[in-house]
Amino acid sequence: MATTDLIDETSTLLPSDDTALADLVFTGARTVSRFVDDTVPEDLLRAVHDTVRWGPTANNSTPLRLLVVRSREARERLAAHVAEFNRERVLAAPVTLVVAADTDFHLHLPTLAPHAPTAGDRLAGVPEVRERMARENAWLQTGYLVVGLRAAGLGVGPMTGIDADGVDAEFLTGTGWRTLSVLNVGWPDGEGTDRPRAPRLSWDEVAREV
Ligand SMILES: Cc1cc2nc3c(=O)[nH]c(=O)nc-3n(C[C@H](O)[C@H](O)[C@H](O)COP(=O)(O)O)c2cc1C
């Protein structure tokens, strides 16, 4: 079934002249597990980040951090900490981003949150609150990142079938970064997947008015 067959033709996500964008980032975009063998330049990743970093986070905490895994040696180290069903995808992707939450994000708050000058000091004494905030907001930024990568024409294969503690021990010891997920990134080979598109829930299934 074509992707568009699953979409209610009466629904409009964005203004009508932006349907191409909706198609690129949502309705036509698939989760990609098969990529063409082209290098993804760091400049492109940097440009995507320069855009998506403007997505909102609580108190502008912006705790998302990225570890870029590109070399054969680095991806073999990473592949040792992902579930077996995901391993070949990490080994084959043009570039893989380990997405982490920085539990020390508060150290940047004097710059990031000048409107809340005491926030950094307050958070310094409550590491559990910081970790929860870091994880929640880095996940939020992960969504922005996936959409931004797609908007740049790239395909993305997010994965949480990983041993996050193992990835932390392998790459992030001595930092406040905590691994959340892994994103395989590159240009899709065809649709980038053989899996048929699965439906989504409708507005009536997910929303209630009070
Ligand atoms: C946070 C997250 C974690 C995921 N983890 C995995 C994973 O570990 N392995 C995998 O094969 N797919 C994983 N997926 C892919 C999802 O199964 C896929 O995005 C979903 O089925 C929708 O597919 P579609 O975008 O092609 O419609 C993950 C997706 C997300 C967003």
The ligand as an SDF file (V2000), in Angstrom:
LIG
                    3D

 31 33  0  0  0  0  0  0  0  0999 V2000
   12.7110    6.1200   20.0300 C   0  0  0  0  0  0  0  0  0  0  0  0
   12.6940    5.0460   18.9860 C   0  0  0  0  0  0  0  0  0  0  0  0
   13.3050    3.8350   19.2300 C   0  0  0  0  0  0  0  0  0  0  0  0
   13.3310    2.8360   18.2500 C   0  0  0  0  0  0  0  0  0  0  0  0
   14.0590    1.6820   18.4630 N   0  0  0  0  0  0  0  0  0  0  0  0
   14.1880    0.8050   17.4500 C   0  0  0  0  0  0  0  0  0  0  0  0
   15.0800   -0.3020   17.5690 C   0  0  0  0  0  0  0  0  0  0  0  0
   15.7670   -0.4800   18.5730 O   0  0  0  0  0  0  0  0  0  0  0  0
   15.1800   -1.1630   16.5100 N   0  0  0  0  0  0  0  0  0  0  0  0
   14.4480   -0.9910   15.3720 C   0  0  0  0  0  0  0  0  0  0  0  0
   14.5710   -1.8060   14.4530 O   0  0  0  0  0  0  0  0  0  0  0  0
   13.5840    0.0600   15.2340 N   0  0  0  0  0  0  0  0  0  0  0  0
   13.4720    0.9700   16.2420 C   0  0  0  0  0  0  0  0  0  0  0  0
   12.6370    2.0600   16.0780 N   0  0  0  0  0  0  0  0  0  0  0  0
   11.8630    2.2240   14.8220 C   0  0  0  0  0  0  0  0  0  0  0  0
   10.3450    2.1580   15.0200 C   0  0  0  0  0  0  0  0  0  0  0  0
    9.9030    0.8470   15.1210 O   0  0  0  0  0  0  0  0  0  0  0  0
    9.7040    2.9070   13.8380 C   0  0  0  0  0  0  0  0  0  0  0  0
   10.0940    4.2450   13.9230 O   0  0  0  0  0  0  0  0  0  0  0  0
    8.1780    2.8220   13.8310 C   0  0  0  0  0  0  0  0  0  0  0  0
    7.7580    1.5040   13.6660 O   0  0  0  0  0  0  0  0  0  0  0  0
    7.5940    3.6910   12.7310 C   0  0  0  0  0  0  0  0  0  0  0  0
    8.0640    3.2910   11.4690 O   0  0  0  0  0  0  0  0  0  0  0  0
    7.8510    4.2370   10.1930 P   0  0  0  0  0  0  0  0  0  0  0  0
    8.5130    5.5430   10.5480 O   0  0  0  0  0  0  0  0  0  0  0  0
    8.5850    3.5550    9.0670 O   0  0  0  0  0  0  0  0  0  0  0  0
    6.4020    4.3540    9.9640 O   0  0  0  0  0  0  0  0  0  0  0  0
   12.6360    3.0470   17.0300 C   0  0  0  0  0  0  0  0  0  0  0  0
   12.0030    4.2830   16.8010 C   0  0  0  0  0  0  0  0  0  0  0  0
   12.0410    5.2780   17.7550 C   0  0  0  0  0  0  0  0  0  0  0  0
   11.4070    6.6170   17.4450 C   0  0  0  0  0  0  0  0  0  0  0  0
  1  2  1  0
  2  3  1  0
  2 30  2  0
  3  4  2  0
  4  5  1  0
  4 28  1  0
  5  6  2  0
  6  7  1  0
  6 13  1  0
  7  8  2  0
  7  9  1  0
  9 10  1  0
 10 11  2  0
 10 12  1  0
 12 13  2  0
 13 14  1  0
 14 15  1  0
 14 28  1  0
 15 16  1  0
 16 17  1  0
 16 18  1  0
 18 19  1  0
 18 20  1  0
 20 21  1  0
 20 22  1  0
 22 23  1  0
 23 24  1  0
 24 25  2  0
 24 26  1  0
 24 27  1  0
 28 29  2  0
 29 30  1  0
 30 31  1  0
M  END
$$$$
